[in-house]
């Protein structure tokens, strides 16, 4: 955990390469006098591109909700304090607003800062490269560290240690199967229960060894079998899917007519939530097909900018392995 600015200077680059940078910025159609929100500032890569296109010359302390606004504005959120401190350095030349909080509170902060009529909102979901590479955070199964996986350790909430050592066998199996889509969930759970009966499972290496010892040898030879279990526990620790479901409609509500919400997801569970949410927002009549006329009166609230998700091009795929699973979906408010 970074304790002060002298500590954050050890991480000036925040070692995070923004994924689908060109595509997401183009999708937002950034205007010089526009108002934008980056819900997951991370290392500040996307925000830096947005800020560079904005005209801050007549900016006031708050975003101006007037449609004849004469200055751009950018609000950046992130629940990881290290990300916010790193973004302060990267975005030091721009008068952006940086807030250390989860994007589930976007409505509150947007209201307080005058961003209730946004031209564009960006969400880059998942874990940053910096978080994965910081062994002490406990996100990675490649380095030994205490079982943590909290996006915001300062909050003192549920940790991976708590999940692994206190959840029932039924609950562990459930999260591994549903959040990790792990078909060997029961075997891995049995291994965890057996191990913790002797002593608590405290580190990432201990957990990784349990996983490896409870999947078929063929699977261990093909690839590292830890990814799905670590993903599942991380999602549970940080309530990631619930947070996305809560934040998407609130973010969409903050857009002005013609404003766009762009979301980058990294696994099927995230993408499914985004896809279904956008489908619901862009759907008109929901009456049964046998009804001769519409009686529901439902009107679409948005339109899909792309029918299919945007994925990384060959150059990005070769330079950034994380981009392989990235999908960008964009909706425009009507």
PAVEX-432005 format. One record per residue (C-alpha): x, y, z; chain; residue number from 1. Coordinates in steps of 0.05 Angstrom, whole numbers. Example, Ala and Ser with C-alpha at 12.3 -4.5 7.8 and 13.67 -1.06 7.14 Angstrom:
BEGIN
@c1: 246&c2: -90&c3: 156&ch: A&i: 1
@c1: 273&c2: -21&c3: 143&ch: A&i: 2
END
This chain:
BEGIN
@c1: 0&c2: 0&c3: 0&ch: A&i: 1
@c1: 27&c2: 68&c3: -17&ch: A&i: 2
@c1: 31&c2: 112&c3: 44&ch: A&i: 3
@c1: 52&c2: 179&c3: 15&ch: A&i: 4
@c1: 77&c2: 214&c3: -48&ch: A&i: 5
@c1: 148&c2: 190&c3: -36&ch: A&i: 6
@c1: 122&c2: 119&c3: -41&ch: A&i: 7
@c1: 81&c2: 131&c3: -104&ch: A&i: 8
@c1: 144&c2: 158&c3: -139&ch: A&i: 9
@c1: 168&c2: 86&c3: -138&ch: A&i: 10
@c1: 111&c2: 70&c3: -186&ch: A&i: 11
@c1: 109&c2: 130&c3: -233&ch: A&i: 12
@c1: 91&c2: 89&c3: -294&ch: A&i: 13
@c1: 39&c2: 46&c3: -259&ch: A&i: 14
@c1: 61&c2: -5&c3: -312&ch: A&i: 15
@c1: -6&c2: -8&c3: -346&ch: A&i: 16
@c1: -14&c2: -7&c3: -421&ch: A&i: 17
@c1: -84&c2: 18&c3: -439&ch: A&i: 18
@c1: -122&c2: -32&c3: -481&ch: A&i: 19
@c1: -162&c2: -12&c3: -544&ch: A&i: 20
@c1: -138&c2: 59&c3: -532&ch: A&i: 21
@c1: -149&c2: 85&c3: -603&ch: A&i: 22
@c1: -215&c2: 49&c3: -612&ch: A&i: 23
@c1: -245&c2: 72&c3: -546&ch: A&i: 24
@c1: -225&c2: 145&c3: -555&ch: A&i: 25
@c1: -253&c2: 146&c3: -625&ch: A&i: 26
@c1: -317&c2: 114&c3: -600&ch: A&i: 27
@c1: -326&c2: 170&c3: -548&ch: A&i: 28
@c1: -320&c2: 223&c3: -602&ch: A&i: 29
@c1: -284&c2: 270&c3: -554&ch: A&i: 30
@c1: -302&c2: 344&c3: -565&ch: A&i: 31
@c1: -259&c2: 402&c3: -538&ch: A&i: 32
@c1: -316&c2: 429&c3: -496&ch: A&i: 33
@c1: -343&c2: 361&c3: -475&ch: A&i: 34
@c1: -353&c2: 332&c3: -406&ch: A&i: 35
@c1: -325&c2: 263&c3: -394&ch: A&i: 36
@c1: -318&c2: 211&c3: -339&ch: A&i: 37
@c1: -265&c2: 157&c3: -335&ch: A&i: 38
@c1: -293&c2: 107&c3: -284&ch: A&i: 39
@c1: -228&c2: 67&c3: -279&ch: A&i: 40
@c1: -169&c2: 114&c3: -289&ch: A&i: 41
@c1: -117&c2: 59&c3: -276&ch: A&i: 42
@c1: -50&c2: 85&c3: -301&ch: A&i: 43
@c1: -84&c2: 144&c3: -334&ch: A&i: 44
@c1: -72&c2: 123&c3: -406&ch: A&i: 45
@c1: -144&c2: 132&c3: -431&ch: A&i: 46
@c1: -153&c2: 195&c3: -390&ch: A&i: 47
@c1: -89&c2: 225&c3: -417&ch: A&i: 48
@c1: -116&c2: 216&c3: -488&ch: A&i: 49
@c1: -183&c2: 247&c3: -469&ch: A&i: 50
@c1: -151&c2: 305&c3: -432&ch: A&i: 51
@c1: -106&c2: 320&c3: -491&ch: A&i: 52
@c1: -167&c2: 332&c3: -535&ch: A&i: 53
@c1: -203&c2: 377&c3: -485&ch: A&i: 54
@c1: -202&c2: 453&c3: -481&ch: A&i: 55
@c1: -194&c2: 470&c3: -407&ch: A&i: 56
@c1: -180&c2: 545&c3: -419&ch: A&i: 57
@c1: -245&c2: 569&c3: -387&ch: A&i: 58
@c1: -255&c2: 513&c3: -338&ch: A&i: 59
@c1: -288&c2: 528&c3: -271&ch: A&i: 60
@c1: -282&c2: 486&c3: -208&ch: A&i: 61
@c1: -343&c2: 446&c3: -230&ch: A&i: 62
@c1: -364&c2: 419&c3: -297&ch: A&i: 63
@c1: -414&c2: 466&c3: -330&ch: A&i: 64
@c1: -480&c2: 430&c3: -345&ch: A&i: 65
@c1: -501&c2: 485&c3: -391&ch: A&i: 66
@c1: -508&c2: 459&c3: -463&ch: A&i: 67
@c1: -470&c2: 521&c3: -486&ch: A&i: 68
@c1: -410&c2: 503&c3: -443&ch: A&i: 69
@c1: -345&c2: 535&c3: -465&ch: A&i: 70
@c1: -294&c2: 489&c3: -430&ch: A&i: 71
@c1: -280&c2: 415&c3: -427&ch: A&i: 72
@c1: -280&c2: 375&c3: -362&ch: A&i: 73
@c1: -256&c2: 306&c3: -341&ch: A&i: 74
@c1: -274&c2: 267&c3: -278&ch: A&i: 75
@c1: -231&c2: 206&c3: -261&ch: A&i: 76
@c1: -248&c2: 152&c3: -211&ch: A&i: 77
@c1: -211&c2: 91&c3: -186&ch: A&i: 78
@c1: -220&c2: 49&c3: -124&ch: A&i: 79
@c1: -145&c2: 35&c3: -122&ch: A&i: 80
@c1: -108&c2: 91&c3: -86&ch: A&i: 81
@c1: -43&c2: 74&c3: -121&ch: A&i: 82
@c1: -77&c2: 84&c3: -188&ch: A&i: 83
@c1: -103&c2: 153&c3: -167&ch: A&i: 84
@c1: -34&c2: 174&c3: -141&ch: A&i: 85
@c1: -1&c2: 151&c3: -206&ch: A&i: 86
@c1: -54&c2: 186&c3: -247&ch: A&i: 87
@c1: -41&c2: 251&c3: -210&ch: A&i: 88
@c1: 30&c2: 249&c3: -237&ch: A&i: 89
@c1: 11&c2: 229&c3: -308&ch: A&i: 90
@c1: -45&c2: 280&c3: -312&ch: A&i: 91
@c1: -9&c2: 335&c3: -274&ch: A&i: 92
@c1: -13&c2: 383&c3: -334&ch: A&i: 93
@c1: -88&c2: 380&c3: -338&ch: A&i: 94
@c1: -141&c2: 406&c3: -289&ch: A&i: 95
@c1: -177&c2: 340&c3: -283&ch: A&i: 96
@c1: -215&c2: 318&c3: -221&ch: A&i: 97
@c1: -188&c2: 254&c3: -189&ch: A&i: 98
@c1: -228&c2: 215&c3: -137&ch: A&i: 99
@c1: -209&c2: 151&c3: -100&ch: A&i: 100
@c1: -273&c2: 111&c3: -100&ch: A&i: 101
@c1: -309&c2: 53&c3: -133&ch: A&i: 102
@c1: -348&c2: 69&c3: -197&ch: A&i: 103
@c1: -411&c2: 44&c3: -162&ch: A&i: 104
@c1: -412&c2: 113&c3: -131&ch: A&i: 105
@c1: -409&c2: 148&c3: -199&ch: A&i: 106
@c1: -477&c2: 180&c3: -191&ch: A&i: 107
@c1: -458&c2: 213&c3: -125&ch: A&i: 108
@c1: -392&c2: 241&c3: -149&ch: A&i: 109
@c1: -420&c2: 263&c3: -216&ch: A&i: 110
@c1: -475&c2: 302&c3: -180&ch: A&i: 111
@c1: -426&c2: 334&c3: -131&ch: A&i: 112
@c1: -378&c2: 355&c3: -187&ch: A&i: 113
@c1: -430&c2: 377&c3: -239&ch: A&i: 114
@c1: -420&c2: 319&c3: -287&ch: A&i: 115
@c1: -493&c2: 300&c3: -293&ch: A&i: 116
@c1: -496&c2: 318&c3: -367&ch: A&i: 117
@c1: -437&c2: 278&c3: -393&ch: A&i: 118
@c1: -417&c2: 272&c3: -466&ch: A&i: 119
@c1: -379&c2: 208&c3: -454&ch: A&i: 120
@c1: -364&c2: 157&c3: -400&ch: A&i: 121
@c1: -311&c2: 102&c3: -403&ch: A&i: 122
@c1: -305&c2: 38&c3: -362&ch: A&i: 123
@c1: -243&c2: -6&c3: -369&ch: A&i: 124
@c1: -261&c2: -67&c3: -328&ch: A&i: 125
@c1: -217&c2: -120&c3: -296&ch: A&i: 126
@c1: -149&c2: -117&c3: -263&ch: A&i: 127
@c1: -93&c2: -71&c3: -286&ch: A&i: 128
@c1: -24&c2: -96&c3: -306&ch: A&i: 129
@c1: 4&c2: -59&c3: -246&ch: A&i: 130
@c1: -40&c2: -96&c3: -198&ch: A&i: 131
@c1: -22&c2: -163&c3: -228&ch: A&i: 132
@c1: 52&c2: -145&c3: -228&ch: A&i: 133
@c1: 52&c2: -121&c3: -156&ch: A&i: 134
@c1: 65&c2: -187&c3: -121&ch: A&i: 135
@c1: 47&c2: -161&c3: -53&ch: A&i: 136
@c1: -25&c2: -149&c3: -76&ch: A&i: 137
@c1: -36&c2: -224&c3: -83&ch: A&i: 138
@c1: -71&c2: -221&c3: -151&ch: A&i: 139
@c1: -20&c2: -264&c3: -188&ch: A&i: 140
@c1: -7&c2: -338&c3: -183&ch: A&i: 141
@c1: 63&c2: -328&c3: -212&ch: A&i: 142
@c1: 92&c2: -295&c3: -149&ch: A&i: 143
@c1: 86&c2: -315&c3: -76&ch: A&i: 144
@c1: 49&c2: -265&c3: -33&ch: A&i: 145
@c1: -3&c2: -261&c3: 22&ch: A&i: 146
@c1: -73&c2: -279&c3: -3&ch: A&i: 147
@c1: -105&c2: -210&c3: -10&ch: A&i: 148
@c1: -133&c2: -191&c3: -79&ch: A&i: 149
@c1: -170&c2: -129&c3: -54&ch: A&i: 150
@c1: -174&c2: -72&c3: -104&ch: A&i: 151
@c1: -175&c2: -24&c3: -45&ch: A&i: 152
@c1: -138&c2: -54&c3: 15&ch: A&i: 153
@c1: -150&c2: 10&c3: 55&ch: A&i: 154
@c1: -224&c2: -8&c3: 63&ch: A&i: 155
@c1: -206&c2: -69&c3: 104&ch: A&i: 156
@c1: -261&c2: -110&c3: 72&ch: A&i: 157
@c1: -264&c2: -183&c3: 51&ch: A&i: 158
@c1: -197&c2: -212&c3: 27&ch: A&i: 159
@c1: -178&c2: -275&c3: -12&ch: A&i: 160
@c1: -153&c2: -304&c3: 54&ch: A&i: 161
@c1: -223&c2: -298&c3: 83&ch: A&i: 162
@c1: -255&c2: -331&c3: 22&ch: A&i: 163
@c1: -206&c2: -389&c3: 20&ch: A&i: 164
@c1: -205&c2: -402&c3: 95&ch: A&i: 165
@c1: -276&c2: -388&c3: 117&ch: A&i: 166
@c1: -324&c2: -402&c3: 59&ch: A&i: 167
@c1: -362&c2: -468&c3: 61&ch: A&i: 168
@c1: -347&c2: -522&c3: 11&ch: A&i: 169
@c1: -414&c2: -506&c3: -23&ch: A&i: 170
@c1: -398&c2: -432&c3: -30&ch: A&i: 171
@c1: -327&c2: -444&c3: -54&ch: A&i: 172
@c1: -351&c2: -492&c3: -107&ch: A&i: 173
@c1: -404&c2: -442&c3: -128&ch: A&i: 174
@c1: -357&c2: -384&c3: -139&ch: A&i: 175
@c1: -304&c2: -427&c3: -174&ch: A&i: 176
@c1: -356&c2: -455&c3: -221&ch: A&i: 177
@c1: -395&c2: -392&c3: -235&ch: A&i: 178
@c1: -341&c2: -338&c3: -231&ch: A&i: 179
@c1: -283&c2: -379&c3: -257&ch: A&i: 180
@c1: -323&c2: -426&c3: -302&ch: A&i: 181
@c1: -277&c2: -479&c3: -272&ch: A&i: 182
@c1: -302&c2: -549&c3: -288&ch: A&i: 183
@c1: -256&c2: -579&c3: -235&ch: A&i: 184
@c1: -286&c2: -535&c3: -181&ch: A&i: 185
@c1: -307&c2: -592&c3: -135&ch: A&i: 186
@c1: -238&c2: -624&c3: -135&ch: A&i: 187
@c1: -203&c2: -558&c3: -122&ch: A&i: 188
@c1: -251&c2: -542&c3: -66&ch: A&i: 189
@c1: -239&c2: -610&c3: -34&ch: A&i: 190
@c1: -164&c2: -596&c3: -36&ch: A&i: 191
@c1: -174&c2: -527&c3: -3&ch: A&i: 192
@c1: -218&c2: -556&c3: 52&ch: A&i: 193
@c1: -169&c2: -612&c3: 66&ch: A&i: 194
@c1: -109&c2: -564&c3: 68&ch: A&i: 195
@c1: -141&c2: -513&c3: 113&ch: A&i: 196
@c1: -162&c2: -566&c3: 163&ch: A&i: 197
@c1: -88&c2: -575&c3: 178&ch: A&i: 198
@c1: -69&c2: -500&c3: 176&ch: A&i: 199
@c1: -95&c2: -437&c3: 143&ch: A&i: 200
@c1: -78&c2: -425&c3: 70&ch: A&i: 201
@c1: -40&c2: -360&c3: 74&ch: A&i: 202
@c1: -4&c2: -348&c3: 9&ch: A&i: 203
@c1: -14&c2: -348&c3: -66&ch: A&i: 204
@c1: 38&c2: -404&c3: -74&ch: A&i: 205
@c1: 1&c2: -448&c3: -25&ch: A&i: 206
@c1: -64&c2: -438&c3: -61&ch: A&i: 207
@c1: -31&c2: -450&c3: -129&ch: A&i: 208
@c1: -2&c2: -516&c3: -106&ch: A&i: 209
@c1: -70&c2: -539&c3: -80&ch: A&i: 210
@c1: -101&c2: -523&c3: -147&ch: A&i: 211
@c1: -47&c2: -559&c3: -186&ch: A&i: 212
@c1: -53&c2: -621&c3: -142&ch: A&i: 213
@c1: -128&c2: -625&c3: -152&ch: A&i: 214
@c1: -135&c2: -621&c3: -228&ch: A&i: 215
@c1: -118&c2: -677&c3: -278&ch: A&i: 216
@c1: -45&c2: -684&c3: -297&ch: A&i: 217
@c1: -64&c2: -671&c3: -370&ch: A&i: 218
@c1: -91&c2: -602&c3: -352&ch: A&i: 219
@c1: -28&c2: -585&c3: -313&ch: A&i: 220
@c1: 15&c2: -603&c3: -373&ch: A&i: 221
@c1: -26&c2: -562&c3: -422&ch: A&i: 222
@c1: -28&c2: -496&c3: -384&ch: A&i: 223
@c1: -25&c2: -465&c3: -315&ch: A&i: 224
@c1: -90&c2: -488&c3: -282&ch: A&i: 225
@c1: -92&c2: -432&c3: -231&ch: A&i: 226
@c1: -120&c2: -375&c3: -273&ch: A&i: 227
@c1: -194&c2: -392&c3: -267&ch: A&i: 228
@c1: -193&c2: -403&c3: -192&ch: A&i: 229
@c1: -154&c2: -339&c3: -179&ch: A&i: 230
@c1: -202&c2: -301&c3: -224&ch: A&i: 231
@c1: -262&c2: -329&c3: -187&ch: A&i: 232
@c1: -236&c2: -311&c3: -118&ch: A&i: 233
@c1: -216&c2: -241&c3: -142&ch: A&i: 234
@c1: -286&c2: -229&c3: -170&ch: A&i: 235
@c1: -317&c2: -252&c3: -104&ch: A&i: 236
@c1: -270&c2: -209&c3: -61&ch: A&i: 237
@c1: -285&c2: -145&c3: -100&ch: A&i: 238
@c1: -358&c2: -158&c3: -118&ch: A&i: 239
@c1: -338&c2: -143&c3: -189&ch: A&i: 240
@c1: -399&c2: -169&c3: -226&ch: A&i: 241
@c1: -449&c2: -138&c3: -177&ch: A&i: 242
@c1: -412&c2: -72&c3: -183&ch: A&i: 243
@c1: -417&c2: -73&c3: -260&ch: A&i: 244
@c1: -491&c2: -88&c3: -257&ch: A&i: 245
@c1: -502&c2: -29&c3: -210&ch: A&i: 246
@c1: -457&c2: 21&c3: -245&ch: A&i: 247
@c1: -478&c2: 11&c3: -318&ch: A&i: 248
@c1: -550&c2: 39&c3: -313&ch: A&i: 249
@c1: -526&c2: 96&c3: -268&ch: A&i: 250
@c1: -471&c2: 115&c3: -317&ch: A&i: 251
@c1: -520&c2: 113&c3: -375&ch: A&i: 252
@c1: -568&c2: 157&c3: -337&ch: A&i: 253
@c1: -513&c2: 210&c3: -330&ch: A&i: 254
@c1: -505&c2: 218&c3: -405&ch: A&i: 255
@c1: -536&c2: 275&c3: -444&ch: A&i: 256
@c1: -575&c2: 258&c3: -507&ch: A&i: 257
@c1: -523&c2: 236&c3: -558&ch: A&i: 258
@c1: -473&c2: 219&c3: -504&ch: A&i: 259
@c1: -436&c2: 153&c3: -506&ch: A&i: 260
@c1: -419&c2: 99&c3: -455&ch: A&i: 261
@c1: -359&c2: 56&c3: -475&ch: A&i: 262
@c1: -342&c2: -7&c3: -436&ch: A&i: 263
@c1: -281&c2: -51&c3: -443&ch: A&i: 264
@c1: -289&c2: -121&c3: -414&ch: A&i: 265
@c1: -239&c2: -178&c3: -407&ch: A&i: 266
@c1: -277&c2: -242&c3: -395&ch: A&i: 267
@c1: -343&c2: -272&c3: -415&ch: A&i: 268
@c1: -379&c2: -258&c3: -349&ch: A&i: 269
@c1: -365&c2: -183&c3: -353&ch: A&i: 270
@c1: -381&c2: -180&c3: -427&ch: A&i: 271
@c1: -447&c2: -217&c3: -417&ch: A&i: 272
@c1: -470&c2: -165&c3: -366&ch: A&i: 273
@c1: -450&c2: -107&c3: -412&ch: A&i: 274
@c1: -482&c2: -140&c3: -473&ch: A&i: 275
@c1: -548&c2: -154&c3: -437&ch: A&i: 276
@c1: -551&c2: -85&c3: -405&ch: A&i: 277
@c1: -540&c2: -50&c3: -472&ch: A&i: 278
@c1: -591&c2: -96&c3: -505&ch: A&i: 279
@c1: -643&c2: -77&c3: -454&ch: A&i: 280
@c1: -628&c2: -3&c3: -461&ch: A&i: 281
@c1: -632&c2: -6&c3: -537&ch: A&i: 282
@c1: -695&c2: -49&c3: -541&ch: A&i: 283
@c1: -763&c2: -19&c3: -557&ch: A&i: 284
@c1: -828&c2: -57&c3: -552&ch: A&i: 285
@c1: -825&c2: -117&c3: -505&ch: A&i: 286
@c1: -897&c2: -142&c3: -517&ch: A&i: 287
@c1: -906&c2: -216&c3: -534&ch: A&i: 288
@c1: -901&c2: -227&c3: -609&ch: A&i: 289
@c1: -973&c2: -251&c3: -612&ch: A&i: 290
@c1: -999&c2: -181&c3: -591&ch: A&i: 291
@c1: -1028&c2: -145&c3: -652&ch: A&i: 292
@c1: -1007&c2: -76&c3: -626&ch: A&i: 293
@c1: -958&c2: -51&c3: -574&ch: A&i: 294
@c1: -988&c2: -41&c3: -505&ch: A&i: 295
@c1: -924&c2: -35&c3: -465&ch: A&i: 296
@c1: -904&c2: 33&c3: -492&ch: A&i: 297
@c1: -831&c2: 17&c3: -482&ch: A&i: 298
@c1: -784&c2: 59&c3: -523&ch: A&i: 299
@c1: -709&c2: 47&c3: -534&ch: A&i: 300
@c1: -666&c2: 93&c3: -491&ch: A&i: 301
@c1: -603&c2: 83&c3: -531&ch: A&i: 302
@c1: -574&c2: 54&c3: -595&ch: A&i: 303
@c1: -516&c2: 7&c3: -603&ch: A&i: 304
@c1: -457&c2: 41&c3: -638&ch: A&i: 305
@c1: -429&c2: -26&c3: -659&ch: A&i: 306
@c1: -470&c2: -89&c3: -671&ch: A&i: 307
@c1: -411&c2: -132&c3: -650&ch: A&i: 308
@c1: -357&c2: -117&c3: -598&ch: A&i: 309
@c1: -293&c2: -83&c3: -622&ch: A&i: 310
@c1: -231&c2: -125&c3: -611&ch: A&i: 311
@c1: -156&c2: -110&c3: -616&ch: A&i: 312
@c1: -121&c2: -107&c3: -682&ch: A&i: 313
@c1: -61&c2: -150&c3: -700&ch: A&i: 314
@c1: -9&c2: -98&c3: -679&ch: A&i: 315
@c1: -39&c2: -90&c3: -610&ch: A&i: 316
@c1: -47&c2: -165&c3: -602&ch: A&i: 317
@c1: 28&c2: -174&c3: -616&ch: A&i: 318
@c1: 49&c2: -119&c3: -568&ch: A&i: 319
@c1: 0&c2: -128&c3: -510&ch: A&i: 320
@c1: -21&c2: -198&c3: -490&ch: A&i: 321
@c1: -76&c2: -171&c3: -445&ch: A&i: 322
@c1: -112&c2: -144&c3: -506&ch: A&i: 323
@c1: -128&c2: -214&c3: -531&ch: A&i: 324
@c1: -190&c2: -221&c3: -489&ch: A&i: 325
@c1: -212&c2: -148&c3: -491&ch: A&i: 326
@c1: -280&c2: -129&c3: -520&ch: A&i: 327
@c1: -306&c2: -58&c3: -529&ch: A&i: 328
@c1: -381&c2: -45&c3: -530&ch: A&i: 329
@c1: -410&c2: 25&c3: -540&ch: A&i: 330
@c1: -480&c2: 52&c3: -532&ch: A&i: 331
@c1: -506&c2: 122&c3: -549&ch: A&i: 332
@c1: -562&c2: 154&c3: -510&ch: A&i: 333
@c1: -622&c2: 174&c3: -551&ch: A&i: 334
END
